[in-house]
């Protein structure tokens, strides 16, 4: 295994061990543990990101001790394609994992040369865990969520138990938290009258109540994260463990999750570096990093931390250490079929503008979706208020009978993305540039979304067999299944 510290340009370090003694270790002899804390359906709605009516002291402290990233984006605005992407370091559209909860029953496997992050880390000498079982003092269990749109033969993790981590180092572990996934069930604390609503949400008691419940869920998430960090400290692991907190996609609100705006793709990222390891280049504790980053950049960066090379077939970029790539100029995202609702959106964002190409423009944004109608109170509220003529133009945008082919937003002047500049004469140069960049990305990454799922498969939420369960775990693939 190539040494972690050598690959990051860090030389020799001192490693503290359980006995309280310390040993001088060559950079080839050890590597830091890695712990991912993954929140479901969560935008950057923490106190340290400036959100009001949320109480997140543990994550705010984690940010103060580490680096808070302000321009970190997932490549999909819904969990299964996003998780398929960041666990492989590949765009979901490249590997055929772009339709939400697809390939659950057809043996579809990853393309040649593409593997899970955990497979690469195991080759680098890491023990891997998707933690469900935590010590009783922590007071809860991890969800163990994976939710990938491909089959995996064998076990993607070595364990689901926290207690194994102390005995198996270095380790990569993840803990998944469901608090901010609907439905919200946290104790009431936020004042609905004081929450800040985006311009695309009607200022209505139903909407305010819904946002307050979401922020309360974020506060509950923070309490659980605090318990995990306390246990990490109690077990003597904190000083040897890189802690990474992020969201799997944007917040579960009407114009966020499942849509390709910042509200659907922009998520928090906080990284704390352990005391027993010299910090890598591009990391300075207690600072804010505004580089454009994507969730697929996590996989190659974790491999660099582990002392492993970036695989030849990995589209993410390293962003820490001597081998860090040049800062990105653009980040990309995509949304395809979600549940029974078929759309195809592609988007590119630079430091100021977001461009969205809608490849299914004849369909309404509020196309029928049983999940949204059942779980999102503002989804139905929008339709009711629109019928009564009580929405502003920004709020009525989603209620149009069809969507525009192109959208362009100036995030600097319009952070809520409600003023579409695609037809603005003053912005045609920006439009043409972003349009060309997106078209080049679609071609270069061999986007597999150009051909929509067959109508009967899409109607069943991506399952290939009638009455099959879209939430069932993927089955092992048949021998030599090939690529579909």
DALIN-V454416 format. One record per residue. N is the residue number from 1. RES is the residue in one letter. SS is DSSP state (H for helix, E for strand, - for the rest). D_CENTER is the distance of its C-alpha to the mean C-alpha in whole Angstrom. Layout:
# DALIN-V454416
n=N res=RES ss=SS d_center=D_CENTER
n=N res=RES ss=SS d_center=D_CENTER
This chain:
# DALIN-V454416
n=1 res=X ss=- d_center=29
n=2 res=X ss=- d_center=28
n=3 res=X ss=- d_center=28
n=4 res=X ss=H d_center=25
n=5 res=X ss=H d_center=27
n=6 res=X ss=H d_center=29
n=7 res=X ss=H d_center=26
n=8 res=X ss=- d_center=25
n=9 res=X ss=- d_center=29
n=10 res=X ss=- d_center=29
n=11 res=X ss=- d_center=32
n=12 res=X ss=- d_center=34
n=13 res=X ss=E d_center=32
n=14 res=X ss=E d_center=34
n=15 res=X ss=E d_center=32
n=16 res=X ss=E d_center=33
n=17 res=X ss=- d_center=33
n=18 res=X ss=- d_center=34
n=19 res=X ss=- d_center=38
n=20 res=X ss=- d_center=37
n=21 res=X ss=- d_center=39
n=22 res=X ss=E d_center=37
n=23 res=X ss=E d_center=37
n=24 res=X ss=E d_center=37
n=25 res=X ss=E d_center=35
n=26 res=X ss=- d_center=35
n=27 res=X ss=- d_center=31
n=28 res=X ss=- d_center=32
n=29 res=X ss=- d_center=32
n=30 res=X ss=- d_center=29
n=31 res=X ss=- d_center=25
n=32 res=X ss=- d_center=23
n=33 res=X ss=E d_center=21
n=34 res=X ss=E d_center=17
n=35 res=X ss=E d_center=15
n=36 res=X ss=E d_center=12
n=37 res=X ss=E d_center=11
n=38 res=X ss=E d_center=8
n=39 res=X ss=E d_center=8
n=40 res=X ss=- d_center=8
n=41 res=X ss=- d_center=8
n=42 res=X ss=- d_center=8
n=43 res=X ss=- d_center=9
n=44 res=X ss=- d_center=11
n=45 res=X ss=- d_center=14
n=46 res=X ss=- d_center=16
n=47 res=X ss=H d_center=19
n=48 res=X ss=H d_center=19
n=49 res=X ss=H d_center=17
n=50 res=X ss=- d_center=20
n=51 res=X ss=- d_center=19
n=52 res=X ss=- d_center=22
n=53 res=X ss=- d_center=23
n=54 res=X ss=- d_center=21
n=55 res=X ss=- d_center=22
n=56 res=X ss=- d_center=19
n=57 res=X ss=H d_center=22
n=58 res=X ss=H d_center=20
n=59 res=X ss=H d_center=17
n=60 res=X ss=H d_center=19
n=61 res=X ss=H d_center=21
n=62 res=X ss=H d_center=18
n=63 res=X ss=H d_center=18
n=64 res=X ss=H d_center=21
n=65 res=X ss=H d_center=22
n=66 res=X ss=- d_center=19
n=67 res=X ss=E d_center=17
n=68 res=X ss=E d_center=15
n=69 res=X ss=E d_center=13
n=70 res=X ss=- d_center=14
n=71 res=X ss=- d_center=12
n=72 res=X ss=E d_center=9
n=73 res=X ss=E d_center=7
n=74 res=X ss=- d_center=5
n=75 res=X ss=- d_center=8
n=76 res=X ss=- d_center=8
n=77 res=X ss=- d_center=8
n=78 res=X ss=- d_center=8
n=79 res=X ss=H d_center=7
n=80 res=X ss=H d_center=10
n=81 res=X ss=H d_center=10
n=82 res=X ss=H d_center=6
n=83 res=X ss=H d_center=7
n=84 res=X ss=H d_center=10
n=85 res=X ss=H d_center=9
n=86 res=X ss=H d_center=7
n=87 res=X ss=- d_center=10
n=88 res=X ss=- d_center=13
n=89 res=X ss=- d_center=12
n=90 res=X ss=- d_center=13
n=91 res=X ss=- d_center=12
n=92 res=X ss=- d_center=12
n=93 res=X ss=- d_center=15
n=94 res=X ss=- d_center=17
n=95 res=X ss=- d_center=17
n=96 res=X ss=- d_center=18
n=97 res=X ss=- d_center=15
n=98 res=X ss=- d_center=14
n=99 res=X ss=- d_center=16
n=100 res=X ss=- d_center=14
n=101 res=X ss=- d_center=16
n=102 res=X ss=- d_center=18
n=103 res=X ss=- d_center=20
n=104 res=X ss=- d_center=21
n=105 res=X ss=- d_center=24
n=106 res=X ss=- d_center=25
n=107 res=X ss=- d_center=25
n=108 res=X ss=- d_center=23
n=109 res=X ss=- d_center=22
n=110 res=X ss=- d_center=20
n=111 res=X ss=- d_center=22
n=112 res=X ss=- d_center=24
n=113 res=X ss=- d_center=23
n=114 res=X ss=- d_center=19
n=115 res=X ss=- d_center=18
n=116 res=X ss=- d_center=16
n=117 res=X ss=H d_center=15
n=118 res=X ss=H d_center=17
n=119 res=X ss=H d_center=20
n=120 res=X ss=H d_center=20
n=121 res=X ss=H d_center=20
n=122 res=X ss=H d_center=23
n=123 res=X ss=H d_center=25
n=124 res=X ss=- d_center=24
n=125 res=X ss=- d_center=26
n=126 res=X ss=- d_center=23
n=127 res=X ss=E d_center=23
n=128 res=X ss=E d_center=20
n=129 res=X ss=E d_center=19
n=130 res=X ss=E d_center=16
n=131 res=X ss=E d_center=18
n=132 res=X ss=E d_center=20
n=133 res=X ss=E d_center=23
n=134 res=X ss=- d_center=23
n=135 res=X ss=- d_center=26
n=136 res=X ss=- d_center=28
n=137 res=X ss=- d_center=28
n=138 res=X ss=- d_center=25
n=139 res=X ss=- d_center=25
n=140 res=X ss=- d_center=22
n=141 res=X ss=- d_center=21
n=142 res=X ss=- d_center=17
n=143 res=X ss=- d_center=16
n=144 res=X ss=- d_center=16
n=145 res=X ss=- d_center=13
n=146 res=X ss=- d_center=12
n=147 res=X ss=- d_center=12
n=148 res=X ss=- d_center=13
n=149 res=X ss=- d_center=15
n=150 res=X ss=- d_center=18
n=151 res=X ss=- d_center=20
n=152 res=X ss=- d_center=21
n=153 res=X ss=- d_center=24
n=154 res=X ss=- d_center=25
n=155 res=X ss=- d_center=22
n=156 res=X ss=- d_center=19
n=157 res=X ss=- d_center=19
n=158 res=X ss=- d_center=23
n=159 res=X ss=E d_center=23
n=160 res=X ss=E d_center=21
n=161 res=X ss=E d_center=23
n=162 res=X ss=- d_center=23
n=163 res=X ss=H d_center=27
n=164 res=X ss=H d_center=26
n=165 res=X ss=H d_center=24
n=166 res=X ss=H d_center=27
n=167 res=X ss=H d_center=29
n=168 res=X ss=- d_center=27
n=169 res=X ss=- d_center=26
n=170 res=X ss=- d_center=24
n=171 res=X ss=E d_center=21
n=172 res=X ss=E d_center=18
n=173 res=X ss=E d_center=16
n=174 res=X ss=E d_center=13
n=175 res=X ss=E d_center=14
n=176 res=X ss=E d_center=12
n=177 res=X ss=E d_center=13
n=178 res=X ss=- d_center=13
n=179 res=X ss=- d_center=15
n=180 res=X ss=- d_center=13
n=181 res=X ss=- d_center=13
n=182 res=X ss=- d_center=16
n=183 res=X ss=- d_center=19
n=184 res=X ss=- d_center=19
n=185 res=X ss=- d_center=22
n=186 res=X ss=- d_center=22
n=187 res=X ss=- d_center=25
n=188 res=X ss=- d_center=26
n=189 res=X ss=- d_center=26
n=190 res=X ss=- d_center=25
n=191 res=X ss=- d_center=28
n=192 res=X ss=- d_center=27
n=193 res=X ss=- d_center=30
n=194 res=X ss=- d_center=28
n=195 res=X ss=- d_center=24
n=196 res=X ss=- d_center=23
n=197 res=X ss=- d_center=22
n=198 res=X ss=- d_center=21
n=199 res=X ss=- d_center=24
n=200 res=X ss=- d_center=23
n=201 res=X ss=- d_center=23
n=202 res=X ss=- d_center=27
n=203 res=X ss=- d_center=28
n=204 res=X ss=- d_center=29
n=205 res=X ss=H d_center=30
n=206 res=X ss=H d_center=27
n=207 res=X ss=H d_center=25
n=208 res=X ss=H d_center=25
n=209 res=X ss=H d_center=25
n=210 res=X ss=H d_center=22
n=211 res=X ss=H d_center=20
n=212 res=X ss=H d_center=22
n=213 res=X ss=H d_center=21
n=214 res=X ss=H d_center=17
n=215 res=X ss=H d_center=18
n=216 res=X ss=H d_center=20
n=217 res=X ss=H d_center=18
n=218 res=X ss=H d_center=16
n=219 res=X ss=H d_center=19
n=220 res=X ss=H d_center=19
n=221 res=X ss=H d_center=16
n=222 res=X ss=H d_center=17
n=223 res=X ss=H d_center=20
n=224 res=X ss=H d_center=19
n=225 res=X ss=H d_center=17
n=226 res=X ss=H d_center=20
n=227 res=X ss=H d_center=22
n=228 res=X ss=H d_center=20
n=229 res=X ss=H d_center=21
n=230 res=X ss=H d_center=24
n=231 res=X ss=H d_center=25
n=232 res=X ss=H d_center=23
n=233 res=X ss=H d_center=26
n=234 res=X ss=H d_center=29
n=235 res=X ss=- d_center=28
n=236 res=X ss=- d_center=29
n=237 res=X ss=- d_center=25
n=238 res=X ss=H d_center=24
n=239 res=X ss=H d_center=26
n=240 res=X ss=H d_center=25
n=241 res=X ss=E d_center=21
n=242 res=X ss=E d_center=18
n=243 res=X ss=E d_center=16
n=244 res=X ss=E d_center=12
n=245 res=X ss=E d_center=10
n=246 res=X ss=E d_center=7
n=247 res=X ss=E d_center=5
n=248 res=X ss=- d_center=3
n=249 res=X ss=- d_center=4
n=250 res=X ss=- d_center=8
n=251 res=X ss=- d_center=10
n=252 res=X ss=- d_center=13
n=253 res=X ss=- d_center=15
n=254 res=X ss=- d_center=18
n=255 res=X ss=- d_center=17
n=256 res=X ss=- d_center=13
n=257 res=X ss=- d_center=11
n=258 res=X ss=- d_center=12
n=259 res=X ss=- d_center=14
n=260 res=X ss=- d_center=13
n=261 res=X ss=- d_center=14
n=262 res=X ss=H d_center=12
n=263 res=X ss=H d_center=12
n=264 res=X ss=H d_center=10
n=265 res=X ss=H d_center=8
n=266 res=X ss=E d_center=8
n=267 res=X ss=- d_center=7
n=268 res=X ss=- d_center=9
n=269 res=X ss=E d_center=9
n=270 res=X ss=E d_center=12
n=271 res=X ss=E d_center=14
n=272 res=X ss=E d_center=18
n=273 res=X ss=- d_center=20
n=274 res=X ss=- d_center=23
n=275 res=X ss=- d_center=27
n=276 res=X ss=- d_center=28
n=277 res=X ss=- d_center=27
n=278 res=X ss=- d_center=27
n=279 res=X ss=- d_center=24
n=280 res=X ss=- d_center=23
n=281 res=X ss=- d_center=24
n=282 res=X ss=- d_center=21
n=283 res=X ss=- d_center=21
n=284 res=X ss=- d_center=23
n=285 res=X ss=- d_center=23
n=286 res=X ss=- d_center=23
n=287 res=X ss=E d_center=22
n=288 res=X ss=E d_center=19
n=289 res=X ss=E d_center=17
n=290 res=X ss=- d_center=17
n=291 res=X ss=- d_center=16
n=292 res=X ss=- d_center=14
n=293 res=X ss=E d_center=11
n=294 res=X ss=E d_center=9
n=295 res=X ss=- d_center=6
n=296 res=X ss=- d_center=9
n=297 res=X ss=H d_center=11
n=298 res=X ss=H d_center=10
n=299 res=X ss=H d_center=12
n=300 res=X ss=H d_center=15
n=301 res=X ss=H d_center=15
n=302 res=X ss=H d_center=15
n=303 res=X ss=H d_center=18
n=304 res=X ss=H d_center=20
n=305 res=X ss=H d_center=20
n=306 res=X ss=- d_center=21
n=307 res=X ss=- d_center=24
n=308 res=X ss=- d_center=23
n=309 res=X ss=- d_center=23
n=310 res=X ss=- d_center=20
n=311 res=X ss=- d_center=21
n=312 res=X ss=- d_center=23
n=313 res=X ss=- d_center=21
n=314 res=X ss=- d_center=17
n=315 res=X ss=- d_center=16
n=316 res=X ss=- d_center=13
n=317 res=X ss=- d_center=16
n=318 res=X ss=- d_center=17
n=319 res=X ss=- d_center=16
n=320 res=X ss=- d_center=18
n=321 res=X ss=- d_center=22
n=322 res=X ss=- d_center=25
n=323 res=X ss=- d_center=23
n=324 res=X ss=- d_center=21
n=325 res=X ss=- d_center=20
n=326 res=X ss=- d_center=22
n=327 res=X ss=- d_center=19
n=328 res=X ss=- d_center=18
n=329 res=X ss=- d_center=20
n=330 res=X ss=- d_center=17
n=331 res=X ss=E d_center=13
n=332 res=X ss=E d_center=13
n=333 res=X ss=E d_center=11
n=334 res=X ss=E d_center=13
n=335 res=X ss=E d_center=13
n=336 res=X ss=- d_center=16
n=337 res=X ss=- d_center=18
n=338 res=X ss=E d_center=16
n=339 res=X ss=- d_center=19
n=340 res=X ss=- d_center=22
n=341 res=X ss=E d_center=21
n=342 res=X ss=- d_center=21
n=343 res=X ss=- d_center=20
n=344 res=X ss=- d_center=19
n=345 res=X ss=E d_center=17
n=346 res=X ss=E d_center=17
n=347 res=X ss=E d_center=16
n=348 res=X ss=E d_center=16
n=349 res=X ss=E d_center=16
n=350 res=X ss=- d_center=18
n=351 res=X ss=- d_center=19
n=352 res=X ss=- d_center=21
n=353 res=X ss=E d_center=21
n=354 res=X ss=E d_center=18
n=355 res=X ss=E d_center=20
n=356 res=X ss=E d_center=19
n=357 res=X ss=E d_center=21
n=358 res=X ss=E d_center=22
n=359 res=X ss=- d_center=23
n=360 res=X ss=- d_center=24
n=361 res=X ss=- d_center=26
n=362 res=X ss=- d_center=29
n=363 res=X ss=- d_center=27
n=364 res=X ss=- d_center=26
n=365 res=X ss=- d_center=22
n=366 res=X ss=- d_center=24
n=367 res=X ss=- d_center=24
n=368 res=X ss=- d_center=25
n=369 res=X ss=- d_center=22
n=370 res=X ss=H d_center=24
n=371 res=X ss=H d_center=20
n=372 res=X ss=H d_center=20
n=373 res=X ss=H d_center=24
n=374 res=X ss=H d_center=24
n=375 res=X ss=H d_center=21
n=376 res=X ss=- d_center=21
n=377 res=X ss=H d_center=24
n=378 res=X ss=H d_center=23
n=379 res=X ss=H d_center=23
n=380 res=X ss=H d_center=27
n=381 res=X ss=H d_center=28
n=382 res=X ss=H d_center=27
n=383 res=X ss=H d_center=29
n=384 res=X ss=H d_center=32
n=385 res=X ss=H d_center=32
n=386 res=X ss=H d_center=32
n=387 res=X ss=H d_center=35
n=388 res=X ss=- d_center=37
n=389 res=X ss=- d_center=36
n=390 res=X ss=- d_center=34
n=391 res=X ss=- d_center=31
n=392 res=X ss=- d_center=31
n=393 res=X ss=H d_center=30
n=394 res=X ss=H d_center=27
n=395 res=X ss=H d_center=26
n=396 res=X ss=H d_center=28
n=397 res=X ss=H d_center=26
n=398 res=X ss=H d_center=24
n=399 res=X ss=H d_center=27
n=400 res=X ss=- d_center=29
n=401 res=X ss=- d_center=30
n=402 res=X ss=- d_center=28
n=403 res=X ss=- d_center=26
n=404 res=X ss=- d_center=27
n=405 res=X ss=- d_center=26
n=406 res=X ss=E d_center=25
n=407 res=X ss=E d_center=23
n=408 res=X ss=E d_center=23
n=409 res=X ss=E d_center=22
n=410 res=X ss=E d_center=23
n=411 res=X ss=- d_center=20
n=412 res=X ss=- d_center=23
n=413 res=X ss=- d_center=25
n=414 res=X ss=- d_center=23
n=415 res=X ss=- d_center=20
n=416 res=X ss=- d_center=20
n=417 res=X ss=- d_center=20
n=418 res=X ss=- d_center=23
n=419 res=X ss=- d_center=26
n=420 res=X ss=- d_center=26
n=421 res=X ss=- d_center=28
n=422 res=X ss=- d_center=28
n=423 res=X ss=- d_center=31
n=424 res=X ss=- d_center=32
n=425 res=X ss=H d_center=35
n=426 res=X ss=H d_center=34
n=427 res=X ss=H d_center=30
n=428 res=X ss=H d_center=31
n=429 res=X ss=H d_center=31
n=430 res=X ss=H d_center=27
n=431 res=X ss=H d_center=27
n=432 res=X ss=H d_center=29
n=433 res=X ss=H d_center=27
n=434 res=X ss=H d_center=23
n=435 res=X ss=H d_center=25
n=436 res=X ss=H d_center=26
n=437 res=X ss=H d_center=23
n=438 res=X ss=H d_center=21
n=439 res=X ss=H d_center=24
n=440 res=X ss=H d_center=24
n=441 res=X ss=H d_center=20
n=442 res=X ss=H d_center=21
n=443 res=X ss=H d_center=24
n=444 res=X ss=H d_center=23
n=445 res=X ss=- d_center=20
n=446 res=X ss=- d_center=22
n=447 res=X ss=- d_center=20
n=448 res=X ss=H d_center=21
n=449 res=X ss=H d_center=20
n=450 res=X ss=H d_center=23
n=451 res=X ss=- d_center=25
n=452 res=X ss=- d_center=24
n=453 res=X ss=- d_center=24
n=454 res=X ss=- d_center=28
n=455 res=X ss=H d_center=28
n=456 res=X ss=H d_center=29
n=457 res=X ss=H d_center=26
n=458 res=X ss=H d_center=24
n=459 res=X ss=H d_center=26
n=460 res=X ss=- d_center=25
n=461 res=X ss=- d_center=21
n=462 res=X ss=- d_center=21
n=463 res=X ss=- d_center=24
n=464 res=X ss=- d_center=27
n=465 res=X ss=- d_center=29
n=466 res=X ss=- d_center=30
n=467 res=X ss=- d_center=30
n=468 res=X ss=- d_center=27
n=469 res=X ss=- d_center=24
n=470 res=X ss=- d_center=21
n=471 res=X ss=- d_center=19
n=472 res=X ss=- d_center=21
n=473 res=X ss=- d_center=20
n=474 res=X ss=- d_center=21
n=475 res=X ss=- d_center=24
n=476 res=X ss=- d_center=25
n=477 res=X ss=- d_center=26
n=478 res=X ss=- d_center=30
n=479 res=X ss=- d_center=32
n=480 res=X ss=- d_center=31
n=481 res=X ss=- d_center=29
n=482 res=X ss=- d_center=29
n=483 res=X ss=- d_center=26
n=484 res=X ss=- d_center=26
